[in-house]
Amino acid sequence: MEQMRKRKAELESEAARLTAGLASGLYSVTVMTEIARRERELGEISDRLLSSRPDSVRSRIKKLRENALTRMRDIREVLNGDTVTARA
């Protein structure tokens, strides 16, 4: 995680320098390509960092799935255990 954060900071710095070069009037297809490459890598790193957080979408889905499976087991126990409750 720490390596990804460091790499993200490096990429942001590099992208800023490349963008500053463009802003000063030095247009280059190579510079534009390098900016795009860094932005793409930044996006990938950001996605990985966010997906590893406890409040990420993947974590939430996993917790919801676990909760649903637990509740399904509870229903099976009720249906198999107490016929009066099961019929109700």
Biopython code that builds the backbone (N, CA, C, O; Angstrom):
import numpy as np
from Bio.PDB.StructureBuilder import StructureBuilder

atoms = [
    (1, "MET", "N", (0.824, -1.193, 0.000)),
    (1, "MET", "CA", (0.000, 0.000, 0.000)),
    (1, "MET", "C", (0.870, 1.261, 0.000)),
    (1, "MET", "O", (0.618, 2.211, -0.741)),
    (2, "GLU", "N", (1.890, 1.241, 0.842)),
    (2, "GLU", "CA", (2.758, 2.417, 0.939)),
    (2, "GLU", "C", (3.498, 2.646, -0.378)),
    (2, "GLU", "O", (3.675, 3.791, -0.793)),
    (3, "GLN", "N", (3.930, 1.574, -1.038)),
    (3, "GLN", "CA", (4.611, 1.712, -2.332)),
    (3, "GLN", "C", (3.678, 2.321, -3.372)),
    (3, "GLN", "O", (4.091, 3.155, -4.178)),
    (4, "MET", "N", (2.417, 1.897, -3.346)),
    (4, "MET", "CA", (1.456, 2.452, -4.298)),
    (4, "MET", "C", (1.240, 3.938, -4.033)),
    (4, "MET", "O", (1.130, 4.728, -4.971)),
    (5, "ARG", "N", (1.180, 4.317, -2.766)),
    (5, "ARG", "CA", (1.002, 5.741, -2.444)),
    (5, "ARG", "C", (2.202, 6.568, -2.906)),
    (5, "ARG", "O", (2.038, 7.669, -3.432)),
    (6, "LYS", "N", (3.416, 6.028, -2.706)),
    (6, "LYS", "CA", (4.620, 6.728, -3.151)),
    (6, "LYS", "C", (4.634, 6.862, -4.668)),
    (6, "LYS", "O", (4.944, 7.926, -5.204)),
    (7, "ARG", "N", (4.292, 5.765, -5.360)),
    (7, "ARG", "CA", (4.271, 5.793, -6.828)),
    (7, "ARG", "C", (3.230, 6.795, -7.316)),
    (7, "ARG", "O", (3.457, 7.505, -8.296)),
    (8, "LYS", "N", (2.107, 6.850, -6.642)),
    (8, "LYS", "CA", (1.052, 7.793, -7.015)),
    (8, "LYS", "C", (1.556, 9.227, -6.884)),
    (8, "LYS", "O", (1.304, 10.056, -7.759)),
    (9, "ALA", "N", (2.263, 9.521, -5.804)),
    (9, "ALA", "CA", (2.817, 10.866, -5.610)),
    (9, "ALA", "C", (3.838, 11.193, -6.701)),
    (9, "ALA", "O", (3.860, 12.312, -7.214)),
    (10, "GLU", "N", (4.684, 10.218, -7.056)),
    (10, "GLU", "CA", (5.664, 10.422, -8.125)),
    (10, "GLU", "C", (4.963, 10.727, -9.449)),
    (10, "GLU", "O", (5.336, 11.656, -10.165)),
    (11, "LEU", "N", (3.951, 9.934, -9.757)),
    (11, "LEU", "CA", (3.226, 10.131, -11.015)),
    (11, "LEU", "C", (2.547, 11.489, -11.065)),
    (11, "LEU", "O", (2.545, 12.150, -12.104)),
    (12, "GLU", "N", (1.971, 11.904, -9.946)),
    (12, "GLU", "CA", (1.323, 13.215, -9.897)),
    (12, "GLU", "C", (2.333, 14.329, -10.138)),
    (12, "GLU", "O", (2.044, 15.297, -10.842)),
    (13, "SER", "N", (3.510, 14.189, -9.556)),
    (13, "SER", "CA", (4.562, 15.183, -9.734)),
    (13, "SER", "C", (5.038, 15.223, -11.191)),
    (13, "SER", "O", (5.209, 16.296, -11.769)),
    (14, "GLU", "N", (5.248, 14.035, -11.775)),
    (14, "GLU", "CA", (5.690, 13.957, -13.164)),
    (14, "GLU", "C", (4.635, 14.540, -14.098)),
    (14, "GLU", "O", (4.966, 15.281, -15.024)),
    (15, "ALA", "N", (3.377, 14.212, -13.862)),
    (15, "ALA", "CA", (2.302, 14.735, -14.703)),
    (15, "ALA", "C", (2.229, 16.256, -14.600)),
    (15, "ALA", "O", (1.991, 16.940, -15.596)),
    (16, "ALA", "N", (2.432, 16.780, -13.403)),
    (16, "ALA", "CA", (2.409, 18.231, -13.218)),
    (16, "ALA", "C", (3.544, 18.899, -14.002)),
    (16, "ALA", "O", (3.341, 19.940, -14.627)),
    (17, "ARG", "N", (4.729, 18.301, -13.965)),
    (17, "ARG", "CA", (5.857, 18.875, -14.713)),
    (17, "ARG", "C", (5.606, 18.825, -16.222)),
    (17, "ARG", "O", (5.880, 19.786, -16.941)),
    (18, "LEU", "N", (5.080, 17.689, -16.688)),
    (18, "LEU", "CA", (4.792, 17.564, -18.119)),
    (18, "LEU", "C", (3.718, 18.561, -18.551)),
    (18, "LEU", "O", (3.813, 19.165, -19.620)),
    (19, "THR", "N", (2.707, 18.727, -17.717)),
    (19, "THR", "CA", (1.635, 19.667, -18.019)),
    (19, "THR", "C", (2.159, 21.104, -18.018)),
    (19, "THR", "O", (1.744, 21.922, -18.839)),
    (20, "ALA", "N", (3.067, 21.404, -17.097)),
    (20, "ALA", "CA", (3.664, 22.745, -17.056)),
    (20, "ALA", "C", (4.435, 23.012, -18.347)),
    (20, "ALA", "O", (4.420, 24.128, -18.866)),
    (21, "GLY", "N", (5.104, 21.988, -18.858)),
    (21, "GLY", "CA", (5.816, 22.140, -20.129)),
    (21, "GLY", "C", (4.865, 22.464, -21.268)),
    (21, "GLY", "O", (5.153, 23.312, -22.112)),
    (22, "LEU", "N", (3.742, 21.787, -21.281)),
    (22, "LEU", "CA", (2.734, 22.079, -22.313)),
    (22, "LEU", "C", (2.183, 23.485, -22.160)),
    (22, "LEU", "O", (1.979, 24.192, -23.147)),
    (23, "ALA", "N", (1.944, 23.887, -20.921)),
    (23, "ALA", "CA", (1.381, 25.208, -20.659)),
    (23, "ALA", "C", (2.326, 26.320, -21.088)),
    (23, "ALA", "O", (1.887, 27.415, -21.438)),
    (24, "SER", "N", (3.628, 26.036, -21.060)),
    (24, "SER", "CA", (4.598, 27.057, -21.454)),
    (24, "SER", "C", (4.754, 27.145, -22.972)),
    (24, "SER", "O", (5.527, 27.958, -23.481)),
    (25, "GLY", "N", (4.012, 26.299, -23.687)),
    (25, "GLY", "CA", (4.031, 26.400, -25.148)),
    (25, "GLY", "C", (4.837, 25.332, -25.844)),
    (25, "GLY", "O", (4.973, 25.375, -27.066)),
    (26, "LEU", "N", (5.368, 24.393, -25.129)),
    (26, "LEU", "CA", (6.155, 23.327, -25.734)),
    (26, "LEU", "C", (5.251, 22.130, -26.065)),
    (26, "LEU", "O", (5.204, 21.158, -25.312)),
    (27, "TYR", "N", (4.544, 22.207, -27.182)),
    (27, "TYR", "CA", (3.636, 21.134, -27.551)),
    (27, "TYR", "C", (4.426, 19.993, -28.174)),
    (27, "TYR", "O", (5.273, 20.198, -29.043)),
    (28, "SER", "N", (4.126, 18.791, -27.708)),
    (28, "SER", "CA", (4.779, 17.604, -28.233)),
    (28, "SER", "C", (3.837, 16.414, -28.097)),
    (28, "SER", "O", (3.208, 16.221, -27.057)),
    (29, "VAL", "N", (3.752, 15.629, -29.151)),
    (29, "VAL", "CA", (2.923, 14.425, -29.111)),
    (29, "VAL", "C", (3.472, 13.465, -28.062)),
    (29, "VAL", "O", (2.706, 12.798, -27.366)),
    (30, "THR", "N", (4.772, 13.394, -27.948)),
    (30, "THR", "CA", (5.398, 12.513, -26.963)),
    (30, "THR", "C", (5.018, 12.932, -25.548)),
    (30, "THR", "O", (4.718, 12.085, -24.707)),
    (31, "VAL", "N", (5.030, 14.232, -25.285)),
    (31, "VAL", "CA", (4.656, 14.724, -23.961)),
    (31, "VAL", "C", (3.200, 14.390, -23.672)),
    (31, "VAL", "O", (2.866, 13.959, -22.568)),
    (32, "MET", "N", (2.339, 14.587, -24.656)),
    (32, "MET", "CA", (0.919, 14.255, -24.488)),
    (32, "MET", "C", (0.738, 12.759, -24.202)),
    (32, "MET", "O", (-0.078, 12.382, -23.361)),
    (33, "THR", "N", (1.488, 11.922, -24.892)),
    (33, "THR", "CA", (1.417, 10.476, -24.682)),
    (33, "THR", "C", (1.871, 10.112, -23.280)),
    (33, "THR", "O", (1.262, 9.266, -22.625)),
    (34, "GLU", "N", (2.937, 10.749, -22.820)),
    (34, "GLU", "CA", (3.447, 10.477, -21.477)),
    (34, "GLU", "C", (2.474, 10.943, -20.398)),
    (34, "GLU", "O", (2.327, 10.281, -19.371)),
    (35, "ILE", "N", (1.814, 12.065, -20.618)),
    (35, "ILE", "CA", (0.801, 12.526, -19.666)),
    (35, "ILE", "C", (-0.332, 11.512, -19.593)),
    (35, "ILE", "O", (-0.786, 11.158, -18.505)),
    (36, "ALA", "N", (-0.783, 11.049, -20.743)),
    (36, "ALA", "CA", (-1.874, 10.065, -20.787)),
    (36, "ALA", "C", (-1.469, 8.770, -20.085)),
    (36, "ALA", "O", (-2.269, 8.166, -19.371)),
    (37, "ARG", "N", (-0.217, 8.347, -20.294)),
    (37, "ARG", "CA", (0.255, 7.116, -19.654)),
    (37, "ARG", "C", (0.264, 7.259, -18.142)),
    (37, "ARG", "O", (-0.157, 6.351, -17.425)),
    (38, "ARG", "N", (0.735, 8.379, -17.663)),
    (38, "ARG", "CA", (0.777, 8.613, -16.220)),
    (38, "ARG", "C", (-0.631, 8.727, -15.627)),
    (38, "ARG", "O", (-0.895, 8.225, -14.534)),
    (39, "GLU", "N", (-1.512, 9.378, -16.343)),
    (39, "GLU", "CA", (-2.891, 9.486, -15.862)),
    (39, "GLU", "C", (-3.561, 8.113, -15.792)),
    (39, "GLU", "O", (-4.317, 7.829, -14.862)),
    (40, "ARG", "N", (-3.281, 7.277, -16.768)),
    (40, "ARG", "CA", (-3.833, 5.925, -16.771)),
    (40, "ARG", "C", (-3.312, 5.133, -15.569)),
    (40, "ARG", "O", (-4.078, 4.459, -14.880)),
    (41, "GLU", "N", (-2.009, 5.223, -15.330)),
    (41, "GLU", "CA", (-1.420, 4.518, -14.185)),
    (41, "GLU", "C", (-1.951, 5.081, -12.866)),
    (41, "GLU", "O", (-2.207, 4.329, -11.926)),
    (42, "LEU", "N", (-2.115, 6.396, -12.797)),
    (42, "LEU", "CA", (-2.695, 7.007, -11.598)),
    (42, "LEU", "C", (-4.101, 6.467, -11.334)),
    (42, "LEU", "O", (-4.457, 6.178, -10.191)),
    (43, "GLY", "N", (-4.884, 6.335, -12.380)),
    (43, "GLY", "CA", (-6.233, 5.795, -12.231)),
    (43, "GLY", "C", (-6.225, 4.368, -11.722)),
    (43, "GLY", "O", (-7.027, 4.003, -10.862)),
    (44, "GLU", "N", (-5.314, 3.556, -12.254)),
    (44, "GLU", "CA", (-5.211, 2.163, -11.817)),
    (44, "GLU", "C", (-4.808, 2.072, -10.348)),
    (44, "GLU", "O", (-5.365, 1.275, -9.593)),
    (45, "ILE", "N", (-3.839, 2.894, -9.948)),
    (45, "ILE", "CA", (-3.392, 2.890, -8.555)),
    (45, "ILE", "C", (-4.513, 3.367, -7.639)),
    (45, "ILE", "O", (-4.741, 2.784, -6.579)),
    (46, "SER", "N", (-5.209, 4.416, -8.041)),
    (46, "SER", "CA", (-6.318, 4.925, -7.225)),
    (46, "SER", "C", (-7.393, 3.860, -7.048)),
    (46, "SER", "O", (-7.928, 3.687, -5.953)),
    (47, "ASP", "N", (-7.707, 3.150, -8.121)),
    (47, "ASP", "CA", (-8.704, 2.082, -8.028)),
    (47, "ASP", "C", (-8.261, 1.000, -7.047)),
    (47, "ASP", "O", (-9.053, 0.520, -6.237)),
    (48, "ARG", "N", (-6.986, 0.621, -7.131)),
    (48, "ARG", "CA", (-6.476, -0.411, -6.219)),
    (48, "ARG", "C", (-6.484, 0.056, -4.776)),
    (48, "ARG", "O", (-6.836, -0.703, -3.872)),
    (49, "LEU", "N", (-6.098, 1.304, -4.559)),
    (49, "LEU", "CA", (-6.089, 1.834, -3.194)),
    (49, "LEU", "C", (-7.501, 1.901, -2.629)),
    (49, "LEU", "O", (-7.719, 1.557, -1.468)),
    (50, "LEU", "N", (-8.448, 2.334, -3.426)),
    (50, "LEU", "CA", (-9.824, 2.436, -2.955)),
    (50, "LEU", "C", (-10.446, 1.069, -2.723)),
    (50, "LEU", "O", (-11.219, 0.888, -1.782)),
    (51, "SER", "N", (-10.114, 0.102, -3.577)),
    (51, "SER", "CA", (-10.727, -1.215, -3.424)),
    (51, "SER", "C", (-10.196, -1.964, -2.216)),
    (51, "SER", "O", (-10.812, -2.936, -1.778)),
    (52, "SER", "N", (-9.070, -1.536, -1.668)),
    (52, "SER", "CA", (-8.515, -2.228, -0.505)),
    (52, "SER", "C", (-9.019, -1.635, 0.807)),
    (52, "SER", "O", (-8.744, -2.178, 1.877)),
    (53, "ARG", "N", (-9.741, -0.544, 0.737)),
    (53, "ARG", "CA", (-10.274, 0.086, 1.949)),
    (53, "ARG", "C", (-11.468, -0.703, 2.465)),
    (53, "ARG", "O", (-12.190, -1.321, 1.683)),
    (54, "PRO", "N", (-11.679, -0.687, 3.779)),
    (54, "PRO", "CA", (-12.794, -1.451, 4.350)),
    (54, "PRO", "C", (-14.160, -0.984, 3.869)),
    (54, "PRO", "O", (-15.112, -1.764, 3.879)),
    (55, "ASP", "N", (-14.278, 0.276, 3.447)),
    (55, "ASP", "CA", (-15.575, 0.781, 2.998)),
    (55, "ASP", "C", (-15.721, 0.744, 1.479)),
    (55, "ASP", "O", (-16.599, 1.403, 0.923)),
    (56, "SER", "N", (-14.863, -0.024, 0.806)),
    (56, "SER", "CA", (-14.934, -0.108, -0.643)),
    (56, "SER", "C", (-16.162, -0.898, -1.079)),
    (56, "SER", "O", (-16.772, -1.612, -0.283)),
    (57, "VAL", "N", (-16.507, -0.763, -2.330)),
    (57, "VAL", "CA", (-17.673, -1.462, -2.873)),
    (57, "VAL", "C", (-17.487, -2.966, -2.749)),
    (57, "VAL", "O", (-18.417, -3.674, -2.360)),
    (58, "ARG", "N", (-16.300, -3.461, -3.073)),
    (58, "ARG", "CA", (-16.054, -4.901, -2.972)),
    (58, "ARG", "C", (-16.248, -5.400, -1.544)),
    (58, "ARG", "O", (-16.844, -6.455, -1.324)),
    (59, "SER", "N", (-15.747, -4.644, -0.583)),
    (59, "SER", "CA", (-15.897, -5.038, 0.818)),
    (59, "SER", "C", (-17.356, -5.035, 1.226)),
    (59, "SER", "O", (-17.812, -5.926, 1.943)),
    (60, "ARG", "N", (-18.084, -4.034, 0.769)),
    (60, "ARG", "CA", (-19.511, -3.977, 1.106)),
    (60, "ARG", "C", (-20.274, -5.151, 0.510)),
    (60, "ARG", "O", (-21.116, -5.754, 1.176)),
    (61, "ILE", "N", (-19.979, -5.473, -0.745)),
    (61, "ILE", "CA", (-20.652, -6.606, -1.392)),
    (61, "ILE", "C", (-20.328, -7.897, -0.664)),
    (61, "ILE", "O", (-21.205, -8.735, -0.453)),
    (62, "LYS", "N", (-19.068, -8.059, -0.279)),
    (62, "LYS", "CA", (-18.679, -9.267, 0.452)),
    (62, "LYS", "C", (-19.447, -9.377, 1.770)),
    (62, "LYS", "O", (-19.935, -10.452, 2.122)),
    (63, "LYS", "N", (-19.551, -8.271, 2.491)),
    (63, "LYS", "CA", (-20.280, -8.280, 3.768)),
    (63, "LYS", "C", (-21.765, -8.564, 3.550)),
    (63, "LYS", "O", (-22.377, -9.308, 4.317)),
    (64, "LEU", "N", (-22.340, -7.974, 2.509)),
    (64, "LEU", "CA", (-23.752, -8.226, 2.212)),
    (64, "LEU", "C", (-23.992, -9.695, 1.869)),
    (64, "LEU", "O", (-24.977, -10.291, 2.304)),
    (65, "ARG", "N", (-23.084, -10.270, 1.087)),
    (65, "ARG", "CA", (-23.199, -11.681, 0.714)),
    (65, "ARG", "C", (-23.118, -12.572, 1.953)),
    (65, "ARG", "O", (-23.913, -13.499, 2.111)),
    (66, "GLU", "N", (-22.158, -12.287, 2.825)),
    (66, "GLU", "CA", (-22.011, -13.068, 4.055)),
    (66, "GLU", "C", (-23.266, -12.961, 4.922)),
    (66, "GLU", "O", (-23.728, -13.956, 5.482)),
    (67, "ASN", "N", (-23.810, -11.751, 5.028)),
    (67, "ASN", "CA", (-25.020, -11.533, 5.811)),
    (67, "ASN", "C", (-26.199, -12.307, 5.221)),
    (67, "ASN", "O", (-26.969, -12.928, 5.954)),
    (68, "ALA", "N", (-26.334, -12.268, 3.900)),
    (68, "ALA", "CA", (-27.433, -12.989, 3.244)),
    (68, "ALA", "C", (-27.305, -14.497, 3.463)),
    (68, "ALA", "O", (-28.301, -15.165, 3.741)),
    (69, "LEU", "N", (-26.105, -15.032, 3.341)),
    (69, "LEU", "CA", (-25.905, -16.460, 3.553)),
    (69, "LEU", "C", (-26.205, -16.863, 4.988)),
    (69, "LEU", "O", (-26.786, -17.921, 5.229)),
    (70, "THR", "N", (-25.817, -16.032, 5.935)),
    (70, "THR", "CA", (-26.107, -16.302, 7.341)),
    (70, "THR", "C", (-27.608, -16.320, 7.580)),
    (70, "THR", "O", (-28.124, -17.197, 8.271)),
    (71, "ARG", "N", (-28.299, -15.358, 7.011)),
    (71, "ARG", "CA", (-29.764, -15.294, 7.190)),
    (71, "ARG", "C", (-30.457, -16.467, 6.510)),
    (71, "ARG", "O", (-31.470, -16.961, 7.004)),
    (72, "MET", "N", (-29.915, -16.917, 5.375)),
    (72, "MET", "CA", (-30.494, -18.091, 4.707)),
    (72, "MET", "C", (-30.332, -19.333, 5.577)),
    (72, "MET", "O", (-31.233, -20.169, 5.641)),
    (73, "ARG", "N", (-29.197, -19.456, 6.241)),
    (73, "ARG", "CA", (-28.991, -20.584, 7.157)),
    (73, "ARG", "C", (-29.988, -20.519, 8.309)),
    (73, "ARG", "O", (-30.505, -21.548, 8.745)),
    (74, "ASP", "N", (-30.258, -19.310, 8.804)),
    (74, "ASP", "CA", (-31.237, -19.140, 9.877)),
    (74, "ASP", "C", (-32.623, -19.592, 9.423)),
    (74, "ASP", "O", (-33.345, -20.239, 10.182)),
    (75, "ILE", "N", (-32.993, -19.257, 8.193)),
    (75, "ILE", "CA", (-34.298, -19.661, 7.667)),
    (75, "ILE", "C", (-34.389, -21.186, 7.583)),
    (75, "ILE", "O", (-35.410, -21.773, 7.940)),
    (76, "ARG", "N", (-33.337, -21.809, 7.118)),
    (76, "ARG", "CA", (-33.324, -23.278, 7.036)),
    (76, "ARG", "C", (-33.514, -23.908, 8.412)),
    (76, "ARG", "O", (-34.248, -24.884, 8.565)),
    (77, "GLU", "N", (-32.844, -23.340, 9.408)),
    (77, "GLU", "CA", (-32.979, -23.879, 10.760)),
    (77, "GLU", "C", (-34.413, -23.748, 11.256)),
    (77, "GLU", "O", (-34.937, -24.678, 11.870)),
    (78, "VAL", "N", (-35.051, -22.620, 11.002)),
    (78, "VAL", "CA", (-36.438, -22.410, 11.429)),
    (78, "VAL", "C", (-37.359, -23.387, 10.693)),
    (78, "VAL", "O", (-38.216, -24.025, 11.303)),
    (79, "LEU", "N", (-37.170, -23.497, 9.375)),
    (79, "LEU", "CA", (-38.028, -24.384, 8.592)),
    (79, "LEU", "C", (-37.863, -25.850, 8.979)),
    (79, "LEU", "O", (-38.832, -26.610, 8.962)),
    (80, "ASN", "N", (-36.661, -26.245, 9.320)),
    (80, "ASN", "CA", (-36.403, -27.638, 9.680)),
    (80, "ASN", "C", (-36.672, -27.925, 11.153)),
    (80, "ASN", "O", (-36.810, -29.087, 11.534)),
    (81, "GLY", "N", (-36.748, -26.904, 11.976)),
    (81, "GLY", "CA", (-36.867, -27.118, 13.408)),
    (81, "GLY", "C", (-38.286, -27.082, 13.927)),
    (81, "GLY", "O", (-38.760, -28.062, 14.501)),
    (82, "ASP", "N", (-38.959, -25.991, 13.740)),
    (82, "ASP", "CA", (-40.273, -25.782, 14.342)),
    (82, "ASP", "C", (-41.323, -25.703, 13.237)),
    (82, "ASP", "O", (-41.392, -24.705, 12.519)),
    (83, "THR", "N", (-42.136, -26.739, 13.095)),
    (83, "THR", "CA", (-43.112, -26.795, 12.005)),
    (83, "THR", "C", (-44.202, -25.742, 12.159)),
    (83, "THR", "O", (-44.698, -25.225, 11.158)),
    (84, "VAL", "N", (-44.584, -25.411, 13.390)),
    (84, "VAL", "CA", (-45.642, -24.394, 13.596)),
    (84, "VAL", "C", (-45.153, -23.029, 13.098)),
    (84, "VAL", "O", (-45.870, -22.318, 12.394)),
    (85, "THR", "N", (-43.948, -22.686, 13.468)),
    (85, "THR", "CA", (-43.370, -21.407, 13.021)),
    (85, "THR", "C", (-43.149, -21.420, 11.523)),
    (85, "THR", "O", (-43.383, -20.417, 10.849)),
    (86, "ALA", "N", (-42.699, -22.550, 10.997)),
    (86, "ALA", "CA", (-42.443, -22.661, 9.560)),
    (86, "ALA", "C", (-43.719, -22.455, 8.768)),
    (86, "ALA", "O", (-43.698, -21.798, 7.727)),
    (87, "ARG", "N", (-44.822, -22.998, 9.236)),
    (87, "ARG", "CA", (-46.106, -22.844, 8.531)),
    (87, "ARG", "C", (-46.599, -21.396, 8.598)),
    (87, "ARG", "O", (-47.208, -20.892, 7.654)),
    (88, "ALA", "N", (-46.332, -20.751, 9.704)),
    (88, "ALA", "CA", (-46.761, -19.360, 9.860)),
    (88, "ALA", "C", (-46.005, -18.489, 8.900)),
    (88, "ALA", "O", (-46.217, -17.277, 8.868)),
]
sb = StructureBuilder()
sb.init_structure("model")
sb.init_model(0)
sb.init_chain("A")
sb.init_seg("    ")
for serial, (resi, resn, name, xyz) in enumerate(atoms, 1):
    if name == "N":
        sb.init_residue(resn, " ", resi, " ")
    sb.init_atom(name, np.array(xyz, "f"), 0.0, 1.0, " ", f" {name:<3s}", serial, name[0])
structure = sb.get_structure()
